[in-house]
Amino acid sequence: MAERLPPLNALRSFDVAAKHLSFTKAAGELNVTHSAVSHQIKALEDWLGVPLFRRVNRGLVLTDAGQAYLKPVRDSFERLGEATRRLRIRERSGPLVVSVMPSFAAKWLMPRLRRFRERHPEIDVRIQATSQLTDFAREDVDICIRYGRGVWPDVAVELLMHESMFPVASPRLLEGPVPLSDRLRKGIPSAECS
């Protein structure tokens, strides 16, 4: 059968009082009265059956029992704090949902995603390939990558990259009785270009 544990508030008061070697300073850190800390320490000492502090010259020192008890109590609080921090980060973070144009996802993002996951295995990335604009207030999307000038209201915009555009044409459009460059210059519609 597991050993019954002392009250958590009493342990916390002991830890902070031992850090400062002062009930008054411990009370200030814990935002309680000096009397409350004193009562918590007394209750813990009664529960354990041993004194943890000794009063000397208007100050406190830990007894041998108090010194022996302090390290495991402090280690336990640190482990509890770390476990709580990790849990809150995991629960708060959830998957990172990235909305991108399908062409950008296929040609640029997906080839790089494996390397990102190797470097950051703790981040669960979900790709949402769509051409639709994202409404961050209504959709569960964290990041949206779109082509444009970056002038969208109510969002933070970062330039990801510059894009170079150039025409590509079939050689037969550049030759013939009316070459493509002549058609474009004269504004002649071309069935082959539509």
BELPE-V416098 format. One record per helix or strand of 2 or more residues. SS is the DSSP state (a for helix, b for strand). FROM is the first residue (numbers start at 0). TO is the last residue. Records with the same first field share a line. If there is no record, write none. Layout:
SS->FROM-TO / FROM-TO
This chain:
a->7-19 / 22-29 / 33-47 / 63-92 / 101-118 / 170-173 / 179-185
b->52-55 / 58-61 / 95-99 / 124-128 / 142-144
